């Protein structure tokens, strides 16, 4: 099976559409999203609709849960809180129910997905120490995560040694039985690895490889839509910088 792995779209339908166009030429079997479908960006309903139309298997991110909660997003910074308040007002009832229905994790035959970290769903894996702790809790050969908006891979050998590789320009990971892998495909809609291109991965579990790819889209068009929506200007600035 060939899986398209997306994460952290954050209501950026333009970036998502660019990624889907790229995927249409790759003959993918299953579309997967690791959460944070909404938040930050100007197109929450269009983003949800695109994933639903494609039959995407998705899990919830912390922004997705916040968008359908009545509680204040106290753990969010002021920019994220403002975007969540706007998103709550914009979501249609059907998309609100869609987000509410998403589980926090999902297992396939050959890999697992979680938004942040295994068992601690919205914790961050940001360095080797975090990855080492996470590897103690994983049972699948490959685990895909999102949350940090950084494309990278952590892998652990049979002796318990953990290694790390950044993938901000994309790259290929050959999956072998000697290692277990925690892979972050990066962010479709708000990358934070100094590369503003939309990031995604595809996984061919029969051929045994994962490839992270980057796709260019019209960032300025999204920034204009954010400005019209009166979302915080800093969120649009981040799109141009990839940070």
Biotite code that builds the C-alpha atoms (Angstrom):
import biotite.structure as struc

atoms = struc.array([
    struc.Atom([0.000, 0.000, 0.000], chain_id="A", res_id=1, res_name="UNK", atom_name="CA", element="C"),
    struc.Atom([1.073, 3.577, -0.672], chain_id="A", res_id=2, res_name="UNK", atom_name="CA", element="C"),
    struc.Atom([0.086, 6.145, 1.925], chain_id="A", res_id=3, res_name="UNK", atom_name="CA", element="C"),
    struc.Atom([0.134, 9.935, 1.684], chain_id="A", res_id=4, res_name="UNK", atom_name="CA", element="C"),
    struc.Atom([0.959, 11.338, 5.126], chain_id="A", res_id=5, res_name="UNK", atom_name="CA", element="C"),
    struc.Atom([-0.086, 14.925, 5.857], chain_id="A", res_id=6, res_name="UNK", atom_name="CA", element="C"),
    struc.Atom([0.011, 16.934, 9.071], chain_id="A", res_id=7, res_name="UNK", atom_name="CA", element="C"),
    struc.Atom([-0.654, 20.403, 10.464], chain_id="A", res_id=8, res_name="UNK", atom_name="CA", element="C"),
    struc.Atom([-2.655, 21.800, 7.560], chain_id="A", res_id=9, res_name="UNK", atom_name="CA", element="C"),
    struc.Atom([-3.997, 24.579, 9.792], chain_id="A", res_id=10, res_name="UNK", atom_name="CA", element="C"),
    struc.Atom([-6.830, 25.823, 7.585], chain_id="A", res_id=11, res_name="UNK", atom_name="CA", element="C"),
    struc.Atom([-4.486, 26.474, 4.673], chain_id="A", res_id=12, res_name="UNK", atom_name="CA", element="C"),
    struc.Atom([-6.560, 25.120, 1.807], chain_id="A", res_id=13, res_name="UNK", atom_name="CA", element="C"),
    struc.Atom([-4.226, 26.583, -0.823], chain_id="A", res_id=14, res_name="UNK", atom_name="CA", element="C"),
    struc.Atom([-1.274, 24.606, 0.513], chain_id="A", res_id=15, res_name="UNK", atom_name="CA", element="C"),
    struc.Atom([-3.431, 21.497, 0.865], chain_id="A", res_id=16, res_name="UNK", atom_name="CA", element="C"),
    struc.Atom([-4.668, 21.793, -2.724], chain_id="A", res_id=17, res_name="UNK", atom_name="CA", element="C"),
    struc.Atom([-1.078, 22.079, -3.970], chain_id="A", res_id=18, res_name="UNK", atom_name="CA", element="C"),
    struc.Atom([-0.129, 18.942, -2.060], chain_id="A", res_id=19, res_name="UNK", atom_name="CA", element="C"),
    struc.Atom([-3.168, 17.044, -3.339], chain_id="A", res_id=20, res_name="UNK", atom_name="CA", element="C"),
    struc.Atom([-2.293, 17.963, -6.922], chain_id="A", res_id=21, res_name="UNK", atom_name="CA", element="C"),
    struc.Atom([1.186, 16.568, -6.353], chain_id="A", res_id=22, res_name="UNK", atom_name="CA", element="C"),
    struc.Atom([-0.251, 13.412, -4.814], chain_id="A", res_id=23, res_name="UNK", atom_name="CA", element="C"),
    struc.Atom([-2.615, 12.864, -7.742], chain_id="A", res_id=24, res_name="UNK", atom_name="CA", element="C"),
    struc.Atom([0.466, 12.132, -9.840], chain_id="A", res_id=25, res_name="UNK", atom_name="CA", element="C"),
    struc.Atom([1.909, 9.646, -7.341], chain_id="A", res_id=26, res_name="UNK", atom_name="CA", element="C"),
    struc.Atom([-0.834, 7.007, -7.405], chain_id="A", res_id=27, res_name="UNK", atom_name="CA", element="C"),
    struc.Atom([-1.473, 6.951, -3.654], chain_id="A", res_id=28, res_name="UNK", atom_name="CA", element="C"),
    struc.Atom([-3.848, 4.387, -2.140], chain_id="A", res_id=29, res_name="UNK", atom_name="CA", element="C"),
    struc.Atom([-4.706, 6.018, 1.203], chain_id="A", res_id=30, res_name="UNK", atom_name="CA", element="C"),
    struc.Atom([-4.688, 9.622, 2.404], chain_id="A", res_id=31, res_name="UNK", atom_name="CA", element="C"),
    struc.Atom([-3.766, 10.110, 6.077], chain_id="A", res_id=32, res_name="UNK", atom_name="CA", element="C"),
    struc.Atom([-3.757, 13.250, 8.230], chain_id="A", res_id=33, res_name="UNK", atom_name="CA", element="C"),
    struc.Atom([-2.005, 13.481, 11.593], chain_id="A", res_id=34, res_name="UNK", atom_name="CA", element="C"),
    struc.Atom([-4.144, 16.312, 12.961], chain_id="A", res_id=35, res_name="UNK", atom_name="CA", element="C"),
    struc.Atom([-4.324, 20.078, 13.300], chain_id="A", res_id=36, res_name="UNK", atom_name="CA", element="C"),
    struc.Atom([-6.571, 20.343, 10.290], chain_id="A", res_id=37, res_name="UNK", atom_name="CA", element="C"),
    struc.Atom([-7.742, 23.777, 11.467], chain_id="A", res_id=38, res_name="UNK", atom_name="CA", element="C"),
    struc.Atom([-6.373, 26.740, 13.407], chain_id="A", res_id=39, res_name="UNK", atom_name="CA", element="C"),
    struc.Atom([-4.188, 29.685, 12.311], chain_id="A", res_id=40, res_name="UNK", atom_name="CA", element="C"),
    struc.Atom([-5.319, 29.830, 8.664], chain_id="A", res_id=41, res_name="UNK", atom_name="CA", element="C"),
    struc.Atom([-8.265, 31.401, 6.787], chain_id="A", res_id=42, res_name="UNK", atom_name="CA", element="C"),
    struc.Atom([-10.032, 28.348, 5.281], chain_id="A", res_id=43, res_name="UNK", atom_name="CA", element="C"),
    struc.Atom([-11.196, 25.885, 7.961], chain_id="A", res_id=44, res_name="UNK", atom_name="CA", element="C"),
    struc.Atom([-14.295, 24.684, 6.128], chain_id="A", res_id=45, res_name="UNK", atom_name="CA", element="C"),
    struc.Atom([-12.634, 24.346, 2.735], chain_id="A", res_id=46, res_name="UNK", atom_name="CA", element="C"),
    struc.Atom([-9.807, 22.371, 4.349], chain_id="A", res_id=47, res_name="UNK", atom_name="CA", element="C"),
    struc.Atom([-12.177, 20.016, 6.155], chain_id="A", res_id=48, res_name="UNK", atom_name="CA", element="C"),
    struc.Atom([-14.248, 19.588, 3.003], chain_id="A", res_id=49, res_name="UNK", atom_name="CA", element="C"),
    struc.Atom([-11.217, 18.657, 0.894], chain_id="A", res_id=50, res_name="UNK", atom_name="CA", element="C"),
    struc.Atom([-10.148, 15.952, 3.354], chain_id="A", res_id=51, res_name="UNK", atom_name="CA", element="C"),
    struc.Atom([-13.669, 14.586, 3.726], chain_id="A", res_id=52, res_name="UNK", atom_name="CA", element="C"),
    struc.Atom([-14.160, 14.443, -0.060], chain_id="A", res_id=53, res_name="UNK", atom_name="CA", element="C"),
    struc.Atom([-10.938, 12.431, -0.369], chain_id="A", res_id=54, res_name="UNK", atom_name="CA", element="C"),
    struc.Atom([-11.938, 9.920, 2.332], chain_id="A", res_id=55, res_name="UNK", atom_name="CA", element="C"),
    struc.Atom([-8.948, 10.899, 4.449], chain_id="A", res_id=56, res_name="UNK", atom_name="CA", element="C"),
    struc.Atom([-8.190, 8.851, 7.560], chain_id="A", res_id=57, res_name="UNK", atom_name="CA", element="C"),
    struc.Atom([-7.530, 11.579, 10.110], chain_id="A", res_id=58, res_name="UNK", atom_name="CA", element="C"),
    struc.Atom([-6.831, 11.977, 13.797], chain_id="A", res_id=59, res_name="UNK", atom_name="CA", element="C"),
    struc.Atom([-7.297, 15.020, 16.027], chain_id="A", res_id=60, res_name="UNK", atom_name="CA", element="C"),
    struc.Atom([-4.678, 17.612, 16.806], chain_id="A", res_id=61, res_name="UNK", atom_name="CA", element="C"),
    struc.Atom([-4.839, 19.968, 19.743], chain_id="A", res_id=62, res_name="UNK", atom_name="CA", element="C"),
    struc.Atom([-6.139, 22.806, 17.541], chain_id="A", res_id=63, res_name="UNK", atom_name="CA", element="C"),
    struc.Atom([-8.900, 20.569, 16.193], chain_id="A", res_id=64, res_name="UNK", atom_name="CA", element="C"),
    struc.Atom([-10.048, 19.719, 19.700], chain_id="A", res_id=65, res_name="UNK", atom_name="CA", element="C"),
    struc.Atom([-9.818, 23.361, 20.798], chain_id="A", res_id=66, res_name="UNK", atom_name="CA", element="C"),
    struc.Atom([-11.897, 24.470, 17.818], chain_id="A", res_id=67, res_name="UNK", atom_name="CA", element="C"),
    struc.Atom([-14.876, 22.355, 18.905], chain_id="A", res_id=68, res_name="UNK", atom_name="CA", element="C"),
    struc.Atom([-14.521, 22.863, 22.647], chain_id="A", res_id=69, res_name="UNK", atom_name="CA", element="C"),
    struc.Atom([-16.400, 25.357, 24.782], chain_id="A", res_id=70, res_name="UNK", atom_name="CA", element="C"),
    struc.Atom([-13.379, 25.746, 27.047], chain_id="A", res_id=71, res_name="UNK", atom_name="CA", element="C"),
    struc.Atom([-10.867, 28.526, 26.707], chain_id="A", res_id=72, res_name="UNK", atom_name="CA", element="C"),
    struc.Atom([-7.649, 27.490, 24.964], chain_id="A", res_id=73, res_name="UNK", atom_name="CA", element="C"),
    struc.Atom([-5.578, 28.487, 27.993], chain_id="A", res_id=74, res_name="UNK", atom_name="CA", element="C"),
    struc.Atom([-2.492, 26.561, 26.935], chain_id="A", res_id=75, res_name="UNK", atom_name="CA", element="C"),
    struc.Atom([-2.319, 28.427, 23.596], chain_id="A", res_id=76, res_name="UNK", atom_name="CA", element="C"),
    struc.Atom([-0.422, 31.639, 23.005], chain_id="A", res_id=77, res_name="UNK", atom_name="CA", element="C"),
    struc.Atom([-2.362, 34.788, 22.180], chain_id="A", res_id=78, res_name="UNK", atom_name="CA", element="C"),
    struc.Atom([-2.052, 34.344, 18.395], chain_id="A", res_id=79, res_name="UNK", atom_name="CA", element="C"),
    struc.Atom([-3.334, 30.775, 18.512], chain_id="A", res_id=80, res_name="UNK", atom_name="CA", element="C"),
    struc.Atom([-6.198, 31.744, 20.834], chain_id="A", res_id=81, res_name="UNK", atom_name="CA", element="C"),
    struc.Atom([-7.289, 34.509, 18.483], chain_id="A", res_id=82, res_name="UNK", atom_name="CA", element="C"),
    struc.Atom([-7.240, 32.130, 15.523], chain_id="A", res_id=83, res_name="UNK", atom_name="CA", element="C"),
    struc.Atom([-9.190, 29.476, 17.418], chain_id="A", res_id=84, res_name="UNK", atom_name="CA", element="C"),
    struc.Atom([-11.865, 32.005, 18.434], chain_id="A", res_id=85, res_name="UNK", atom_name="CA", element="C"),
    struc.Atom([-12.222, 33.015, 14.772], chain_id="A", res_id=86, res_name="UNK", atom_name="CA", element="C"),
    struc.Atom([-12.283, 29.375, 13.632], chain_id="A", res_id=87, res_name="UNK", atom_name="CA", element="C"),
    struc.Atom([-15.016, 28.442, 16.107], chain_id="A", res_id=88, res_name="UNK", atom_name="CA", element="C"),
    struc.Atom([-17.246, 31.129, 14.639], chain_id="A", res_id=89, res_name="UNK", atom_name="CA", element="C"),
    struc.Atom([-16.525, 30.047, 11.045], chain_id="A", res_id=90, res_name="UNK", atom_name="CA", element="C"),
    struc.Atom([-16.956, 26.263, 11.231], chain_id="A", res_id=91, res_name="UNK", atom_name="CA", element="C"),
    struc.Atom([-20.124, 24.798, 9.763], chain_id="A", res_id=92, res_name="UNK", atom_name="CA", element="C"),
    struc.Atom([-22.095, 22.393, 11.958], chain_id="A", res_id=93, res_name="UNK", atom_name="CA", element="C"),
    struc.Atom([-21.074, 19.415, 9.797], chain_id="A", res_id=94, res_name="UNK", atom_name="CA", element="C"),
    struc.Atom([-17.379, 20.255, 9.965], chain_id="A", res_id=95, res_name="UNK", atom_name="CA", element="C"),
    struc.Atom([-17.625, 20.903, 13.681], chain_id="A", res_id=96, res_name="UNK", atom_name="CA", element="C"),
    struc.Atom([-19.060, 17.414, 14.092], chain_id="A", res_id=97, res_name="UNK", atom_name="CA", element="C"),
    struc.Atom([-16.391, 15.980, 11.794], chain_id="A", res_id=98, res_name="UNK", atom_name="CA", element="C"),
    struc.Atom([-13.607, 17.408, 13.939], chain_id="A", res_id=99, res_name="UNK", atom_name="CA", element="C"),
    struc.Atom([-15.343, 16.294, 17.121], chain_id="A", res_id=100, res_name="UNK", atom_name="CA", element="C"),
    struc.Atom([-15.487, 12.713, 15.818], chain_id="A", res_id=101, res_name="UNK", atom_name="CA", element="C"),
    struc.Atom([-11.741, 12.348, 15.197], chain_id="A", res_id=102, res_name="UNK", atom_name="CA", element="C"),
    struc.Atom([-9.788, 9.913, 17.416], chain_id="A", res_id=103, res_name="UNK", atom_name="CA", element="C"),
    struc.Atom([-6.446, 10.832, 18.965], chain_id="A", res_id=104, res_name="UNK", atom_name="CA", element="C"),
    struc.Atom([-4.516, 7.936, 17.441], chain_id="A", res_id=105, res_name="UNK", atom_name="CA", element="C"),
    struc.Atom([-4.873, 5.254, 14.789], chain_id="A", res_id=106, res_name="UNK", atom_name="CA", element="C"),
    struc.Atom([-3.043, 2.041, 13.888], chain_id="A", res_id=107, res_name="UNK", atom_name="CA", element="C"),
    struc.Atom([-2.517, 0.577, 10.466], chain_id="A", res_id=108, res_name="UNK", atom_name="CA", element="C"),
    struc.Atom([-0.994, -2.841, 9.749], chain_id="A", res_id=109, res_name="UNK", atom_name="CA", element="C"),
    struc.Atom([2.534, -1.481, 9.400], chain_id="A", res_id=110, res_name="UNK", atom_name="CA", element="C"),
    struc.Atom([2.536, 1.845, 11.261], chain_id="A", res_id=111, res_name="UNK", atom_name="CA", element="C"),
    struc.Atom([0.813, 4.016, 13.836], chain_id="A", res_id=112, res_name="UNK", atom_name="CA", element="C"),
    struc.Atom([-0.123, 7.692, 13.837], chain_id="A", res_id=113, res_name="UNK", atom_name="CA", element="C"),
    struc.Atom([-0.458, 10.210, 16.661], chain_id="A", res_id=114, res_name="UNK", atom_name="CA", element="C"),
    struc.Atom([-0.404, 13.981, 16.591], chain_id="A", res_id=115, res_name="UNK", atom_name="CA", element="C"),
    struc.Atom([2.248, 14.674, 19.217], chain_id="A", res_id=116, res_name="UNK", atom_name="CA", element="C"),
    struc.Atom([3.815, 11.681, 20.950], chain_id="A", res_id=117, res_name="UNK", atom_name="CA", element="C"),
    struc.Atom([2.820, 8.075, 21.729], chain_id="A", res_id=118, res_name="UNK", atom_name="CA", element="C"),
    struc.Atom([0.452, 7.877, 24.726], chain_id="A", res_id=119, res_name="UNK", atom_name="CA", element="C"),
    struc.Atom([0.984, 11.591, 25.489], chain_id="A", res_id=120, res_name="UNK", atom_name="CA", element="C"),
    struc.Atom([-0.972, 12.737, 22.472], chain_id="A", res_id=121, res_name="UNK", atom_name="CA", element="C"),
    struc.Atom([-0.162, 16.450, 22.484], chain_id="A", res_id=122, res_name="UNK", atom_name="CA", element="C"),
    struc.Atom([3.363, 16.321, 23.918], chain_id="A", res_id=123, res_name="UNK", atom_name="CA", element="C"),
    struc.Atom([6.210, 17.464, 21.681], chain_id="A", res_id=124, res_name="UNK", atom_name="CA", element="C"),
    struc.Atom([9.069, 15.383, 20.301], chain_id="A", res_id=125, res_name="UNK", atom_name="CA", element="C"),
    struc.Atom([11.704, 18.037, 19.680], chain_id="A", res_id=126, res_name="UNK", atom_name="CA", element="C"),
    struc.Atom([15.047, 16.339, 20.292], chain_id="A", res_id=127, res_name="UNK", atom_name="CA", element="C"),
    struc.Atom([16.752, 12.980, 20.777], chain_id="A", res_id=128, res_name="UNK", atom_name="CA", element="C"),
    struc.Atom([15.899, 12.872, 24.478], chain_id="A", res_id=129, res_name="UNK", atom_name="CA", element="C"),
    struc.Atom([12.186, 13.252, 23.670], chain_id="A", res_id=130, res_name="UNK", atom_name="CA", element="C"),
    struc.Atom([12.495, 10.596, 20.969], chain_id="A", res_id=131, res_name="UNK", atom_name="CA", element="C"),
    struc.Atom([14.257, 8.153, 23.278], chain_id="A", res_id=132, res_name="UNK", atom_name="CA", element="C"),
    struc.Atom([11.403, 8.432, 25.779], chain_id="A", res_id=133, res_name="UNK", atom_name="CA", element="C"),
    struc.Atom([8.870, 7.990, 22.980], chain_id="A", res_id=134, res_name="UNK", atom_name="CA", element="C"),
    struc.Atom([10.585, 4.873, 21.609], chain_id="A", res_id=135, res_name="UNK", atom_name="CA", element="C"),
    struc.Atom([9.992, 3.213, 24.990], chain_id="A", res_id=136, res_name="UNK", atom_name="CA", element="C"),
    struc.Atom([6.262, 3.540, 24.356], chain_id="A", res_id=137, res_name="UNK", atom_name="CA", element="C"),
    struc.Atom([6.006, 2.501, 20.692], chain_id="A", res_id=138, res_name="UNK", atom_name="CA", element="C"),
    struc.Atom([5.359, -1.018, 19.449], chain_id="A", res_id=139, res_name="UNK", atom_name="CA", element="C"),
    struc.Atom([5.066, -0.477, 15.696], chain_id="A", res_id=140, res_name="UNK", atom_name="CA", element="C"),
    struc.Atom([8.100, -0.353, 13.373], chain_id="A", res_id=141, res_name="UNK", atom_name="CA", element="C"),
    struc.Atom([7.091, 3.122, 12.155], chain_id="A", res_id=142, res_name="UNK", atom_name="CA", element="C"),
    struc.Atom([5.231, 5.891, 13.966], chain_id="A", res_id=143, res_name="UNK", atom_name="CA", element="C"),
    struc.Atom([4.235, 9.107, 12.229], chain_id="A", res_id=144, res_name="UNK", atom_name="CA", element="C"),
    struc.Atom([3.858, 12.275, 14.300], chain_id="A", res_id=145, res_name="UNK", atom_name="CA", element="C"),
    struc.Atom([3.202, 15.964, 13.653], chain_id="A", res_id=146, res_name="UNK", atom_name="CA", element="C"),
    struc.Atom([2.763, 18.881, 16.067], chain_id="A", res_id=147, res_name="UNK", atom_name="CA", element="C"),
    struc.Atom([6.210, 20.546, 15.746], chain_id="A", res_id=148, res_name="UNK", atom_name="CA", element="C"),
    struc.Atom([5.787, 21.526, 12.063], chain_id="A", res_id=149, res_name="UNK", atom_name="CA", element="C"),
    struc.Atom([9.341, 20.304, 11.400], chain_id="A", res_id=150, res_name="UNK", atom_name="CA", element="C"),
    struc.Atom([10.134, 17.595, 8.840], chain_id="A", res_id=151, res_name="UNK", atom_name="CA", element="C"),
    struc.Atom([12.530, 15.095, 10.435], chain_id="A", res_id=152, res_name="UNK", atom_name="CA", element="C"),
    struc.Atom([13.112, 11.464, 11.396], chain_id="A", res_id=153, res_name="UNK", atom_name="CA", element="C"),
    struc.Atom([14.320, 9.777, 14.559], chain_id="A", res_id=154, res_name="UNK", atom_name="CA", element="C"),
    struc.Atom([15.431, 6.185, 14.317], chain_id="A", res_id=155, res_name="UNK", atom_name="CA", element="C"),
    struc.Atom([16.536, 3.677, 16.932], chain_id="A", res_id=156, res_name="UNK", atom_name="CA", element="C"),
    struc.Atom([18.769, 0.666, 16.353], chain_id="A", res_id=157, res_name="UNK", atom_name="CA", element="C"),
    struc.Atom([18.697, -2.764, 17.973], chain_id="A", res_id=158, res_name="UNK", atom_name="CA", element="C"),
    struc.Atom([21.143, -1.599, 20.668], chain_id="A", res_id=159, res_name="UNK", atom_name="CA", element="C"),
    struc.Atom([18.865, 1.232, 21.762], chain_id="A", res_id=160, res_name="UNK", atom_name="CA", element="C"),
    struc.Atom([20.854, 4.038, 20.159], chain_id="A", res_id=161, res_name="UNK", atom_name="CA", element="C"),
    struc.Atom([18.731, 6.888, 18.771], chain_id="A", res_id=162, res_name="UNK", atom_name="CA", element="C"),
    struc.Atom([19.675, 8.999, 15.757], chain_id="A", res_id=163, res_name="UNK", atom_name="CA", element="C"),
    struc.Atom([18.169, 12.108, 14.184], chain_id="A", res_id=164, res_name="UNK", atom_name="CA", element="C"),
    struc.Atom([17.987, 13.579, 10.680], chain_id="A", res_id=165, res_name="UNK", atom_name="CA", element="C"),
    struc.Atom([16.427, 16.860, 9.574], chain_id="A", res_id=166, res_name="UNK", atom_name="CA", element="C"),
    struc.Atom([14.444, 16.763, 6.332], chain_id="A", res_id=167, res_name="UNK", atom_name="CA", element="C"),
    struc.Atom([13.716, 20.445, 5.723], chain_id="A", res_id=168, res_name="UNK", atom_name="CA", element="C"),
    struc.Atom([14.582, 20.066, 2.024], chain_id="A", res_id=169, res_name="UNK", atom_name="CA", element="C"),
    struc.Atom([12.885, 16.670, 1.760], chain_id="A", res_id=170, res_name="UNK", atom_name="CA", element="C"),
    struc.Atom([14.546, 13.285, 1.576], chain_id="A", res_id=171, res_name="UNK", atom_name="CA", element="C"),
    struc.Atom([14.130, 9.527, 1.520], chain_id="A", res_id=172, res_name="UNK", atom_name="CA", element="C"),
    struc.Atom([14.088, 7.116, 4.455], chain_id="A", res_id=173, res_name="UNK", atom_name="CA", element="C"),
    struc.Atom([14.703, 3.439, 3.730], chain_id="A", res_id=174, res_name="UNK", atom_name="CA", element="C"),
    struc.Atom([12.780, 1.393, 6.295], chain_id="A", res_id=175, res_name="UNK", atom_name="CA", element="C"),
    struc.Atom([14.714, -1.670, 7.479], chain_id="A", res_id=176, res_name="UNK", atom_name="CA", element="C"),
    struc.Atom([13.987, -4.250, 10.218], chain_id="A", res_id=177, res_name="UNK", atom_name="CA", element="C"),
    struc.Atom([17.102, -3.194, 12.173], chain_id="A", res_id=178, res_name="UNK", atom_name="CA", element="C"),
    struc.Atom([15.505, 0.111, 13.158], chain_id="A", res_id=179, res_name="UNK", atom_name="CA", element="C"),
    struc.Atom([12.317, 1.614, 14.493], chain_id="A", res_id=180, res_name="UNK", atom_name="CA", element="C"),
    struc.Atom([11.298, 5.019, 13.189], chain_id="A", res_id=181, res_name="UNK", atom_name="CA", element="C"),
    struc.Atom([9.482, 8.122, 14.374], chain_id="A", res_id=182, res_name="UNK", atom_name="CA", element="C"),
    struc.Atom([8.838, 10.291, 11.330], chain_id="A", res_id=183, res_name="UNK", atom_name="CA", element="C"),
    struc.Atom([7.477, 13.827, 11.179], chain_id="A", res_id=184, res_name="UNK", atom_name="CA", element="C"),
    struc.Atom([6.353, 14.743, 7.640], chain_id="A", res_id=185, res_name="UNK", atom_name="CA", element="C"),
    struc.Atom([6.441, 18.446, 8.482], chain_id="A", res_id=186, res_name="UNK", atom_name="CA", element="C"),
    struc.Atom([3.556, 20.853, 8.074], chain_id="A", res_id=187, res_name="UNK", atom_name="CA", element="C"),
    struc.Atom([1.385, 21.322, 5.025], chain_id="A", res_id=188, res_name="UNK", atom_name="CA", element="C"),
    struc.Atom([0.015, 24.687, 6.051], chain_id="A", res_id=189, res_name="UNK", atom_name="CA", element="C"),
    struc.Atom([2.498, 26.342, 8.413], chain_id="A", res_id=190, res_name="UNK", atom_name="CA", element="C"),
    struc.Atom([6.048, 24.929, 8.209], chain_id="A", res_id=191, res_name="UNK", atom_name="CA", element="C"),
    struc.Atom([8.499, 25.943, 10.925], chain_id="A", res_id=192, res_name="UNK", atom_name="CA", element="C"),
    struc.Atom([11.757, 24.580, 9.565], chain_id="A", res_id=193, res_name="UNK", atom_name="CA", element="C"),
    struc.Atom([12.786, 27.720, 7.657], chain_id="A", res_id=194, res_name="UNK", atom_name="CA", element="C"),
    struc.Atom([11.302, 26.385, 4.423], chain_id="A", res_id=195, res_name="UNK", atom_name="CA", element="C"),
    struc.Atom([7.929, 27.945, 3.517], chain_id="A", res_id=196, res_name="UNK", atom_name="CA", element="C"),
    struc.Atom([7.042, 25.198, 1.041], chain_id="A", res_id=197, res_name="UNK", atom_name="CA", element="C"),
    struc.Atom([4.243, 22.826, 2.042], chain_id="A", res_id=198, res_name="UNK", atom_name="CA", element="C"),
    struc.Atom([5.648, 19.576, 3.394], chain_id="A", res_id=199, res_name="UNK", atom_name="CA", element="C"),
    struc.Atom([4.259, 16.038, 3.247], chain_id="A", res_id=200, res_name="UNK", atom_name="CA", element="C"),
    struc.Atom([5.408, 12.426, 3.089], chain_id="A", res_id=201, res_name="UNK", atom_name="CA", element="C"),
    struc.Atom([4.457, 9.279, 1.281], chain_id="A", res_id=202, res_name="UNK", atom_name="CA", element="C"),
    struc.Atom([5.078, 5.800, 2.542], chain_id="A", res_id=203, res_name="UNK", atom_name="CA", element="C"),
    struc.Atom([5.277, 2.691, 0.385], chain_id="A", res_id=204, res_name="UNK", atom_name="CA", element="C"),
    struc.Atom([5.186, -0.055, 2.994], chain_id="A", res_id=205, res_name="UNK", atom_name="CA", element="C"),
    struc.Atom([5.701, -2.833, 0.433], chain_id="A", res_id=206, res_name="UNK", atom_name="CA", element="C"),
    struc.Atom([8.773, -1.237, -1.136], chain_id="A", res_id=207, res_name="UNK", atom_name="CA", element="C"),
    struc.Atom([9.952, -0.189, 2.331], chain_id="A", res_id=208, res_name="UNK", atom_name="CA", element="C"),
    struc.Atom([10.612, 3.525, 2.019], chain_id="A", res_id=209, res_name="UNK", atom_name="CA", element="C"),
    struc.Atom([9.271, 6.897, 3.096], chain_id="A", res_id=210, res_name="UNK", atom_name="CA", element="C"),
    struc.Atom([9.888, 10.076, 1.134], chain_id="A", res_id=211, res_name="UNK", atom_name="CA", element="C"),
    struc.Atom([9.356, 13.608, 2.414], chain_id="A", res_id=212, res_name="UNK", atom_name="CA", element="C"),
    struc.Atom([8.572, 16.133, -0.298], chain_id="A", res_id=213, res_name="UNK", atom_name="CA", element="C"),
    struc.Atom([8.130, 19.928, -0.450], chain_id="A", res_id=214, res_name="UNK", atom_name="CA", element="C"),
    struc.Atom([5.681, 21.776, -2.709], chain_id="A", res_id=215, res_name="UNK", atom_name="CA", element="C"),
    struc.Atom([5.487, 25.473, -3.588], chain_id="A", res_id=216, res_name="UNK", atom_name="CA", element="C"),
    struc.Atom([2.141, 27.271, -3.352], chain_id="A", res_id=217, res_name="UNK", atom_name="CA", element="C"),
    struc.Atom([0.952, 30.895, -3.460], chain_id="A", res_id=218, res_name="UNK", atom_name="CA", element="C"),
    struc.Atom([1.772, 32.102, 0.056], chain_id="A", res_id=219, res_name="UNK", atom_name="CA", element="C"),
    struc.Atom([0.812, 35.706, -0.700], chain_id="A", res_id=220, res_name="UNK", atom_name="CA", element="C"),
    struc.Atom([-2.694, 34.663, -1.711], chain_id="A", res_id=221, res_name="UNK", atom_name="CA", element="C"),
    struc.Atom([-3.150, 32.961, 1.647], chain_id="A", res_id=222, res_name="UNK", atom_name="CA", element="C"),
    struc.Atom([-1.784, 35.996, 3.469], chain_id="A", res_id=223, res_name="UNK", atom_name="CA", element="C"),
    struc.Atom([-4.314, 38.191, 1.663], chain_id="A", res_id=224, res_name="UNK", atom_name="CA", element="C"),
    struc.Atom([-7.120, 35.878, 2.735], chain_id="A", res_id=225, res_name="UNK", atom_name="CA", element="C"),
    struc.Atom([-5.862, 36.006, 6.311], chain_id="A", res_id=226, res_name="UNK", atom_name="CA", element="C"),
    struc.Atom([-5.797, 39.788, 6.168], chain_id="A", res_id=227, res_name="UNK", atom_name="CA", element="C"),
    struc.Atom([-9.386, 39.930, 4.911], chain_id="A", res_id=228, res_name="UNK", atom_name="CA", element="C"),
    struc.Atom([-10.401, 37.602, 7.745], chain_id="A", res_id=229, res_name="UNK", atom_name="CA", element="C"),
    struc.Atom([-8.637, 39.918, 10.214], chain_id="A", res_id=230, res_name="UNK", atom_name="CA", element="C"),
    struc.Atom([-6.495, 37.112, 11.575], chain_id="A", res_id=231, res_name="UNK", atom_name="CA", element="C"),
    struc.Atom([-3.305, 38.243, 13.391], chain_id="A", res_id=232, res_name="UNK", atom_name="CA", element="C"),
    struc.Atom([-0.781, 39.617, 10.909], chain_id="A", res_id=233, res_name="UNK", atom_name="CA", element="C"),
    struc.Atom([2.061, 37.711, 12.581], chain_id="A", res_id=234, res_name="UNK", atom_name="CA", element="C"),
    struc.Atom([0.505, 34.426, 11.461], chain_id="A", res_id=235, res_name="UNK", atom_name="CA", element="C"),
    struc.Atom([0.739, 35.510, 7.841], chain_id="A", res_id=236, res_name="UNK", atom_name="CA", element="C"),
    struc.Atom([4.334, 36.683, 8.326], chain_id="A", res_id=237, res_name="UNK", atom_name="CA", element="C"),
    struc.Atom([5.274, 33.216, 9.552], chain_id="A", res_id=238, res_name="UNK", atom_name="CA", element="C"),
    struc.Atom([4.010, 31.637, 6.340], chain_id="A", res_id=239, res_name="UNK", atom_name="CA", element="C"),
    struc.Atom([6.477, 33.633, 4.257], chain_id="A", res_id=240, res_name="UNK", atom_name="CA", element="C"),
    struc.Atom([9.395, 32.798, 6.544], chain_id="A", res_id=241, res_name="UNK", atom_name="CA", element="C"),
    struc.Atom([8.602, 29.175, 7.259], chain_id="A", res_id=242, res_name="UNK", atom_name="CA", element="C"),
    struc.Atom([9.032, 29.656, 10.977], chain_id="A", res_id=243, res_name="UNK", atom_name="CA", element="C"),
])
